Amino acid sequence: MSAASTPAKVPVTIVTGFLGAGKTTLIRNVLENAGGRRLALVINEFGDVGVDGEILRSCGIESCPEENIVELANGCICCTVADDFIPAIEALLTHEKRPEHIIVETSGLALPKPLVKAFDWPAIRSRLTVDGVVAVVDAAAVAAGRFADDPEKLAAQRAQDESVDHDNPLEEVYEDQLLCADLVILNKADLVDEGERSRVAAEIAGTVPRAVKVVATHEGKVAADILLGLNAAAEDDLAARPSHHDAEEGHDHDDFDTFVLDLPSVTDPSALADKLAAVAEKHDVLRMKGFVAVEGKPMRLLVQGVGRRFRHHFDRPWAPGEARASRIVVIGEKGIDRAAIERDVKAALAAA
């Protein structure tokens, strides 16, 4: 086959970012403003309820039909590349209308570098290229110091407390996502003032050892032309993307627990969000997300929380024959008290 007739590599954008940073909202905005591109999505979630996949499937956007949306729920994508990711990509490439661009949404706990390495494998290197790695950052969370790295502070803690012998794994995940990025989206920038935005941007610049553009936004509203077409060929640039886990064969997620809460239907969405926020704060829950049935309403309520910050809206009507079930995924650090959280949520809803 001549060079002129050889199919061009399909570009792939990897969207990474910590729990609740706004990856799904960002991707939905890209789909709605795709500029005629034929897209495909590969979504990897941490938890038993496919919330992100459901959100994106409900878009009904012509540029990315439902058959081009693949959900991988068999563990973290960076740990199951050979078993899950490669077959999913190969299936997309055999579609009659092959996608012109593929977007991969990793779970909030994924390390992007192992996934980028997979694009150097002979099986897909000739057909795909990593157009760019986009890291989505929750500006308000980082401004509050929850996931920002402070080596001097950590060193002081280690000196004062013999039980502290390693970095916070959440910080390692956050840093590894930044270190692999070609573009950083500072999302939820409307929740912080200009000084905090500048400070967070400076912290990110100090973490990443190469020039990476930081774009401040809110509601994930970024033009598709900014995210797509970075032409980074990241699989050829692995040495410039250091990781805390470079010396490891892989990693696990034993530092986190996830479980699903089955809830009754509710009457007041705002009251539900307030009660879940109080429980999340009490038990230091990292993330809650799911769908809830509201009495007397034909629409499904989407509830999403990061720490104590919760949002909710009706995303689509319940489908005919679909069970009006209320299920919330809860994600926290290892040892989170599931029984206490279930008890407090039930008590809060009973008192409503």
C-alpha positions in Angstrom: 0.0 0.0 0.0 1.4 3.4 -1.0 1.9 6.2 1.6 -0.8 8.1 -0.1 -3.4 5.4 0.4 -2.4 4.5 3.9 -5.1 5.6 6.3 -4.1 8.4 8.6 -3.7 7.7 12.2 -6.9 8.4 14.2 -6.1 11.1 16.9 -7.0 10.2 20.5 -7.5 12.8 23.3 -7.1 11.5 26.8 -9.1 13.5 29.4 -7.9 12.9 32.9 -8.5 14.7 36.1 -9.3 14.1 39.8 -12.7 13.0 41.1 -15.4 15.6 40.4 -13.1 18.0 38.5 -15.6 18.2 35.6 -14.4 15.8 33.0 -17.8 14.6 31.8 -19.2 18.2 31.6 -16.2 19.2 29.6 -16.7 16.3 27.2 -20.4 17.0 26.8 -19.6 20.5 25.8 -17.1 19.3 23.2 -19.7 16.9 21.7 -22.2 19.7 21.5 -19.7 21.9 19.6 -17.8 19.3 17.6 -17.8 21.3 14.4 -18.9 18.3 12.2 -16.3 15.9 13.5 -17.3 12.3 13.8 -16.3 11.4 17.4 -16.2 8.3 19.6 -15.9 8.1 23.4 -14.3 5.5 25.7 -15.4 6.1 29.3 -13.8 4.5 32.3 -15.6 4.8 35.7 -14.7 3.9 39.3 -17.8 2.5 40.8 -20.7 0.2 40.0 -23.2 2.7 38.5 -22.3 4.1 35.1 -23.1 7.7 35.8 -20.8 9.4 33.3 -21.8 7.0 30.5 -25.4 7.6 31.2 -24.9 11.4 31.1 -23.2 11.3 27.8 -25.5 8.8 26.2 -28.5 11.0 27.1 -27.0 13.9 25.0 -28.5 12.5 21.7 -25.8 14.3 19.8 -25.4 13.4 16.1 -21.6 13.8 16.1 -21.3 10.9 18.6 -24.1 8.3 18.3 -24.7 5.9 21.1 -22.9 3.0 19.3 -19.7 5.1 19.4 -19.8 5.4 23.2 -18.0 2.5 25.0 -18.0 2.2 28.7 -15.3 0.2 30.5 -16.3 -0.7 34.1 -13.9 -3.6 34.7 -11.5 -1.7 36.9 -9.2 1.3 36.2 -8.4 1.6 32.5 -4.7 2.2 33.3 -4.5 -1.2 34.9 -6.6 -3.1 32.2 -5.2 -1.7 29.0 -4.6 -5.0 27.3 -7.8 -6.7 28.5 -10.3 -3.9 28.0 -9.0 -0.7 26.3 -7.3 -2.2 23.2 -10.3 -4.4 22.2 -12.6 -1.5 22.7 -10.5 0.7 20.5 -10.1 -2.0 17.8 -13.9 -2.4 17.8 -14.4 1.3 17.2 -12.0 1.3 14.3 -14.0 -1.4 12.5 -17.2 0.7 12.4 -18.5 1.4 9.0 -18.2 5.1 9.8 -14.8 5.1 11.5 -14.5 7.9 14.1 -12.4 10.8 13.1 -11.3 11.5 16.7 -11.6 9.4 19.8 -11.9 10.9 23.3 -11.0 8.8 26.3 -12.4 9.8 29.7 -10.3 8.1 32.4 -11.6 7.5 35.9 -10.7 10.1 38.5 -8.2 7.6 40.0 -6.4 6.7 36.8 -2.7 7.5 36.1 -2.6 8.6 32.5 1.0 7.6 31.6 0.4 3.8 31.5 -2.4 4.5 29.0 -0.2 6.7 26.9 2.4 4.0 26.8 -0.1 1.6 25.3 -0.2 3.8 22.2 3.4 2.7 21.5 2.4 -0.9 21.2 2.8 -2.3 17.7 -0.9 -3.4 17.6 -2.2 0.2 17.6 0.8 2.5 17.0 0.3 2.4 13.2 -3.4 3.3 13.6 -3.7 5.7 16.5 -1.8 8.6 18.0 -2.3 10.5 21.3 -3.3 13.9 20.0 -3.0 15.2 23.6 -3.6 14.6 27.3 -5.9 17.1 28.9 -5.9 17.3 32.7 -9.0 18.9 34.3 -8.4 20.5 37.6 -11.0 21.6 40.2 -9.8 25.2 40.9 -11.8 25.5 44.1 -10.5 22.2 45.6 -6.9 22.9 44.8 -7.2 26.5 46.0 -8.4 25.1 49.3 -5.2 23.0 49.5 -6.9 19.6 49.4 -4.9 18.2 46.5 -2.0 20.7 46.0 1.4 19.3 46.8 3.5 21.1 49.5 6.8 19.3 49.9 8.0 21.4 52.8 4.8 20.9 54.7 4.9 17.1 54.1 8.5 17.0 55.2 7.6 18.8 58.4 4.7 16.3 59.0 7.0 13.4 58.5 9.5 14.9 61.0 6.8 15.4 63.6 4.8 12.2 63.1 6.5 8.8 62.7 3.3 7.3 61.2 3.6 9.5 58.2 6.1 7.7 55.9 4.8 8.5 52.4 3.0 11.1 50.4 -0.7 11.4 50.3 -1.8 9.1 47.5 -4.4 11.6 46.4 -1.6 14.1 45.8 0.4 11.5 43.8 -2.6 10.9 41.5 -3.2 14.6 41.1 0.5 15.3 40.3 0.8 12.4 37.9 -2.2 13.7 35.9 -0.6 17.1 35.7 2.9 15.7 34.8 1.4 13.9 31.8 -0.7 16.8 30.5 -0.4 18.7 27.3 -3.1 21.1 28.4 -4.5 21.9 31.9 -8.2 23.0 32.2 -8.6 25.0 35.4 -12.3 24.3 35.8 -14.8 25.9 38.2 -12.6 29.0 38.1 -15.8 31.1 38.9 -15.7 29.6 42.4 -12.3 31.3 43.3 -11.1 34.9 43.0 -8.5 36.2 40.7 -5.7 35.9 43.2 -6.5 32.3 44.0 -6.7 31.4 40.3 -3.2 32.9 39.8 -1.8 31.1 42.7 -3.2 27.7 41.6 -1.9 28.3 38.0 1.5 29.1 39.5 1.4 25.9 41.6 0.6 23.9 38.4 3.4 25.6 36.5 5.8 24.7 39.3 4.7 21.1 39.3 5.0 20.5 35.5 8.6 20.6 34.3 7.7 21.8 30.7 5.6 24.5 29.2 1.9 23.5 29.5 -0.9 26.0 28.8 -3.4 26.5 31.7 -6.9 27.5 30.6 -9.3 28.8 33.2 -13.0 28.0 32.6 -16.3 27.2 34.3 -18.9 24.6 33.5 -16.3 22.9 31.3 -16.9 25.4 28.5 -13.9 25.2 26.3 -14.0 25.3 22.5 -13.5 22.0 20.8 -10.7 23.5 18.7 -8.7 24.2 21.9 -9.0 20.6 23.2 -8.8 18.7 19.9 -5.9 19.1 17.4 -3.0 19.5 19.9 -0.9 17.2 17.7 1.2 16.2 20.7 2.0 12.6 19.6 2.4 12.0 23.4 3.4 8.3 22.8 6.7 9.7 21.4 7.3 12.0 24.3 7.1 9.7 27.3 10.4 10.8 28.8 9.1 14.3 29.3 6.2 13.0 31.3 7.6 11.8 34.7 5.5 9.9 37.1 5.6 8.9 40.8 5.1 5.3 39.5 7.7 5.1 36.8 9.6 2.4 38.6 6.5 0.2 39.1 5.0 -2.4 36.8 1.6 -1.1 37.7 -0.5 0.3 40.6 -3.6 -0.5 42.5 -6.4 1.5 44.1 -6.3 -0.1 47.5 -6.2 3.5 49.0 -9.8 4.0 48.0 -13.2 2.4 48.7 -16.3 2.7 46.6 -19.8 1.5 47.2 -23.4 2.2 46.1 -26.3 3.5 48.3 -29.8 2.5 47.3 -32.1 5.4 48.3 -35.9 5.8 48.3 -37.5 8.4 46.0 -37.5 11.9 47.3 -39.8 14.9 47.2 -37.3 17.8 47.5 -34.1 17.7 45.4 -32.5 20.7 47.2 -33.1 19.2 50.6 -31.6 15.9 49.4 -28.5 17.6 48.2 -28.1 19.5 51.5 -28.4 16.3 53.5 -25.9 14.4 51.3 -23.5 17.3 51.6 -23.7 17.2 55.4 -23.0 13.5 55.4 -20.1 13.9 53.0 -18.5 16.6 55.2 -19.0 14.5 58.4 -17.4 11.4 56.9 -14.8 13.1 54.6 -16.4 11.6 51.5 -14.5 12.5 48.3 -17.2 12.0 45.8 -20.9 11.2 45.4 -22.8 10.8 42.2 -25.8 9.1 40.9 -29.5 9.2 39.8 -32.5 9.8 42.0 -36.3 9.4 41.5 -38.3 12.4 42.5 -41.9 11.8 43.4 -44.4 13.3 40.9 -41.6 14.1 38.4 -41.2 12.3 35.0 -37.5 13.3 34.9 -34.5 11.6 36.3 -32.5 13.7 38.8 -28.7 13.7 38.4 -26.9 14.4 41.7 -23.2 15.1 41.9 -21.0 16.1 44.8 -17.4 16.9 45.5 -16.7 17.1 49.2 -19.4 19.3 50.5 -20.2 21.0 47.1 -23.3 19.4 45.6 -25.2 20.1 42.4 -28.3 18.5 40.9 -30.5 18.8 37.8 -33.0 16.8 35.8 -31.1 15.2 32.9 -33.7 13.2 31.0 -37.2 11.6 31.3 -37.3 8.1 32.8 -37.6 5.7 29.9 -40.8 3.5 29.5 -40.3 0.4 31.5 -37.2 1.7 33.2 -37.0 1.1 37.0 -37.2 4.5 38.8 -34.3 3.5 41.1 -32.3 5.9 43.2 -28.7 4.9 43.4 -25.7 7.0 44.6 -22.0 6.0 44.2 -19.9 6.9 47.2 -16.1 7.2 46.9 -13.7 7.8 49.8 -10.3 6.9 51.0 -9.6 3.4 52.3 -11.3 2.7 55.6 -14.3 5.0 55.0 -17.1 3.9 57.3 -19.8 2.5 54.9 -22.2 1.4 57.7 -22.1 4.9 59.3 -22.6 6.7 56.0 -25.6 4.5 55.1 -27.0 5.0 58.6 -26.6 8.8 58.5 -28.1 9.1 55.0 -31.1 7.0 55.9 -31.6 8.9 59.2 -31.4 12.3 57.3 -33.9 11.2 54.7 -36.3 9.8 57.3 -36.2 13.1 59.2 -37.1 15.1 56.0 
